[in-house]
Amino acid sequence: MEYLYALIIGLIAGMIVNILADDLPLRRAPRLPRYIPLRKKQAVRKPVFNEDGENITLQYAREDDEPRPFVAWLGITAFLFGKRESSDGSAKLSWRYPIAEVMTIAFMLLAVFAAGLLNQDEVMVNDLQLAFWFFYMAAFSLIIVIDMEHKLILFAVIIPSSIVAVIDAIIPGSYRPDIVEAMYGGMLGFLVFFIIYNGGFLFTYIAGRLRGEDVTGVAFGYGDVMMATLSGLLLGWQALIFATVFAIFLGSFGAIAVILIQVFQKRYSAFTAIPYGPFIVIGTMIMLLFGETLVPGIFGWSA
């Protein structure tokens, strides 16, 4: 029965994730599902100018779009019932919509599975804690979608999630961490990644000088710093260390995969920006859900 609840909640949460992933990067209030033209989505990072050369990005982003019919509120049903395109054909739902919904459902199911593992001998994850986990799974999905699509991690997602994490840590009887460990974890995550973030500017400056090129991109953005802060609040400082190790390894494999794909497609370019947020999210999720199970067996030290 818990898995059925997770499936339903994940489906609804996946729809909300897609709504927020459409509207938050455009700095507009969330609306009911819309068909959004690709050009408008690209306006998040590519300014729009009128015929007089004036920047009209904000006005353009806030223009309303065609509402999706109820059957197309979910990306999955939009694909199943042939409702991917707007009535005038100017906008078409990408595969991101059903993929985001399936991913969110999978995260919810993982949370239920992890809770079941922890509750075999005694109740370590109660219903309230599982509800918190469901919220985190939806937030993780949203962070991944926006970072993959726009290379952005938004304060509008991180700050509310951090507040929820602090409330979770304050509540008596919550599954780890307590508020003290959460605060230490948040500070450690911020400090370590803030140092890496600033080191990235130094690295790109030196690399650019050596190559005789103007390199502006950095490996870590400030959004990654805030994501690491959230990770610390969710995990505490000890588990954060392991989550960071997982993120580094996963990020390395991801970078190698991107390079190989670019080489194969003959599009390789040095200093290509790769979204690192998803790897921090996955490392955080591993330790949040399975740290108690994995860490003692692998490292001999309880998280």
C-alpha positions in Angstrom: 0.0 0.0 0.0 2.9 2.4 0.8 4.2 1.9 -2.7 0.8 2.8 -4.2 0.7 6.0 -2.2 4.3 6.7 -3.3 3.2 6.2 -7.0 0.3 8.5 -6.7 2.2 11.2 -4.8 5.1 10.9 -7.2 2.8 11.4 -10.2 1.3 14.5 -8.7 4.6 15.8 -7.5 6.1 15.2 -11.0 3.4 17.3 -12.5 4.2 20.1 -10.0 7.9 19.7 -10.7 7.3 20.3 -14.4 5.2 23.4 -13.7 7.8 24.9 -11.4 10.6 24.0 -13.9 8.7 25.9 -16.6 7.9 29.0 -14.6 10.6 29.6 -11.9 13.5 30.0 -14.3 11.5 32.7 -16.1 11.0 34.5 -12.8 7.2 34.2 -12.9 4.6 32.9 -10.5 3.6 29.2 -11.1 0.6 28.7 -13.3 -1.5 25.8 -14.4 0.3 23.7 -17.1 1.0 25.7 -20.3 2.5 25.0 -23.7 5.7 27.1 -23.5 7.6 27.8 -26.8 11.3 26.7 -26.9 12.4 30.3 -27.6 10.8 31.5 -24.3 12.6 28.8 -22.4 15.9 29.8 -24.0 15.2 33.3 -22.8 16.4 32.2 -19.4 20.0 32.4 -20.6 19.6 34.1 -24.0 18.2 37.7 -23.9 15.4 38.7 -26.3 15.5 42.0 -28.1 12.9 43.9 -30.1 13.4 45.5 -33.5 14.8 48.7 -31.8 17.4 46.7 -30.0 15.7 47.0 -26.6 16.0 44.1 -24.1 12.4 42.8 -23.7 13.3 39.5 -22.1 11.3 40.1 -18.9 8.2 41.2 -20.8 8.4 38.4 -23.2 8.9 35.8 -20.5 5.8 37.1 -18.6 3.5 36.9 -21.7 0.9 34.3 -21.1 1.0 31.0 -23.0 -1.7 28.6 -24.2 -3.1 26.5 -21.4 -2.8 22.7 -21.7 -6.1 20.7 -21.7 -6.6 18.7 -18.5 -5.6 15.4 -20.3 -2.2 17.1 -21.0 -1.5 18.3 -17.5 0.7 15.3 -17.1 3.5 14.8 -19.6 2.8 11.1 -19.6 -0.8 11.5 -20.6 0.0 14.3 -23.1 2.3 11.8 -24.9 -0.2 9.0 -24.6 -3.2 10.9 -26.0 -1.3 12.9 -28.6 -1.5 16.3 -26.9 2.1 17.3 -27.1 1.6 20.3 -29.3 -0.2 23.6 -28.8 -3.2 24.3 -31.1 -1.2 26.6 -33.3 1.8 24.3 -33.4 4.1 27.0 -31.9 5.0 25.0 -28.8 5.6 21.3 -28.3 6.2 19.3 -25.0 9.7 17.8 -24.9 10.6 14.4 -23.5 11.6 16.2 -20.3 8.0 16.2 -19.1 7.3 12.5 -18.9 10.9 11.8 -17.9 10.7 14.2 -15.0 7.4 12.6 -13.8 8.9 9.1 -14.0 12.0 10.2 -12.2 10.0 11.8 -9.4 7.9 8.6 -9.0 11.1 6.6 -8.9 12.5 8.8 -6.1 9.3 8.4 -4.1 9.5 4.7 -4.5 13.1 4.7 -3.4 12.2 6.6 -0.3 9.5 4.0 0.7 12.0 1.2 0.0 14.7 2.8 2.1 12.2 3.4 4.9 11.3 -0.3 4.8 14.9 -1.3 5.1 15.4 0.9 8.2 12.2 -0.2 9.8 12.8 -3.9 9.7 13.9 -4.2 13.4 12.4 -1.0 14.8 10.6 2.0 13.5 13.3 4.5 12.6 11.4 6.3 9.9 7.9 7.2 10.9 5.1 8.5 8.7 6.0 12.2 9.4 9.7 11.5 8.5 8.6 9.8 5.3 6.5 12.8 4.4 9.6 15.0 4.8 11.5 12.5 2.6 8.8 12.8 -0.1 9.2 16.6 0.0 13.0 16.2 -0.5 12.5 13.8 -3.3 10.3 16.3 -5.2 12.8 19.1 -4.5 15.7 16.9 -5.7 13.8 16.2 -8.9 13.1 19.9 -9.5 16.8 20.8 -8.9 17.9 18.1 -11.4 15.5 19.2 -14.1 16.3 22.9 -13.9 20.0 22.4 -13.6 20.1 20.0 -16.6 17.9 22.3 -18.7 19.2 25.7 -17.7 22.4 25.1 -15.7 20.8 26.9 -12.8 20.1 26.0 -9.2 17.6 28.5 -8.0 17.4 30.1 -4.5 13.6 29.8 -4.9 14.1 26.1 -4.6 17.1 25.9 -2.2 15.8 28.3 0.5 12.4 26.7 1.1 14.0 23.3 1.1 16.6 24.4 3.6 13.8 25.8 5.9 12.0 22.4 5.7 15.3 20.6 6.5 15.8 22.8 9.6 12.3 22.1 10.8 12.8 18.4 10.2 16.0 18.5 12.3 14.2 20.4 15.1 11.3 18.0 15.5 12.0 15.5 18.3 12.3 11.9 17.3 13.2 12.8 13.7 15.5 10.4 11.8 19.0 11.9 11.8 20.5 14.5 11.9 19.5 16.6 14.9 19.6 20.3 14.7 23.2 20.7 15.9 24.5 18.2 13.4 22.4 19.8 10.7 23.9 23.2 11.4 27.4 21.9 11.4 26.6 20.1 8.1 25.2 23.2 6.5 28.2 25.3 7.5 30.7 22.6 6.3 28.9 22.2 3.0 28.8 25.9 2.4 32.5 26.5 3.4 34.0 23.6 1.4 32.0 24.3 -1.8 32.5 28.1 -1.5 36.2 27.5 -1.4 35.9 25.2 -4.5 33.7 27.8 -6.2 36.3 30.6 -5.8 39.1 28.2 -6.7 37.3 27.6 -10.0 37.6 31.3 -10.9 41.4 31.1 -10.2 41.7 27.9 -12.3 39.8 29.2 -15.3 41.8 32.5 -15.2 45.1 30.6 -15.2 44.0 28.1 -17.8 42.7 30.9 -20.0 46.0 32.7 -19.8 48.0 29.6 -20.6 45.7 28.8 -23.6 45.5 32.5 -24.7 41.7 32.3 -24.5 39.1 34.2 -22.6 37.5 31.6 -20.4 34.4 32.7 -18.5 32.8 29.5 -17.3 33.6 27.8 -14.0 33.2 24.2 -12.9 31.1 25.2 -9.9 28.4 27.8 -9.8 27.1 29.5 -6.6 24.0 27.4 -6.9 26.2 24.3 -6.3 27.4 26.0 -3.1 23.8 26.4 -2.0 23.0 22.8 -3.0 25.9 21.6 -0.8 24.6 23.7 2.0 21.2 22.1 1.7 22.9 18.7 1.6 24.7 19.4 4.8 21.4 20.5 6.5 19.8 17.2 5.4 22.6 14.9 6.3 24.8 16.4 9.1 28.5 16.9 8.7 29.6 13.2 8.9 27.3 11.9 6.2 28.0 15.0 4.1 31.6 13.9 3.8 30.5 10.6 2.2 27.9 12.3 0.0 30.6 14.6 -1.3 32.8 11.7 -2.1 29.9 10.0 -4.0 29.2 13.3 -5.8 32.9 13.7 -6.9 33.1 10.1 -8.2 29.8 10.4 -10.0 30.7 13.8 -11.4 34.0 12.5 -12.7 32.2 9.7 -14.6 29.6 12.1 -15.9 32.3 14.5 -17.2 34.2 11.6 -18.9 30.9 10.5 -20.5 30.2 14.0 -21.8 33.7 14.3 -23.2 33.5 10.9 -25.0 30.1 11.8 -26.5 31.5 15.2 -27.7 34.6 13.5 -29.2 32.4 10.9 -30.9 30.2 13.6 -32.3 33.2 15.7 -33.2 32.0 18.6 -31.1 34.5 18.5 -28.3 35.3 21.9 -26.7 37.5 22.4 -23.6 35.9 24.0 -20.6 32.4 22.9 -21.6 30.1 23.6 -18.6 28.6 20.5 -17.1 25.8 20.7 -14.6 27.2 19.5 -11.3 24.1 19.9 -9.2 22.6 16.5 -10.2 25.7 14.7 -8.9 25.5 16.5 -5.6 21.8 15.6 -5.5 22.4 11.9 -6.1 25.2 11.8 -3.5 22.9 13.4 -1.0 20.1 11.0 -1.8 22.3 8.0 -1.4 23.4 9.0 2.0 19.9 10.3 3.1 18.1 7.1 2.2 20.8 4.4 2.4 23.6 5.9 4.4 22.7 3.9 7.5 22.8 0.7 5.4 25.8 1.4 3.1 28.3 3.3 5.2 28.9 0.9 8.1 29.4 -2.0 5.6 31.6 -0.1 3.3 33.6 2.3 5.5 33.2 0.7 8.9 31.9 4.0 10.3 28.3 4.9 11.0 27.0 8.0 9.3 
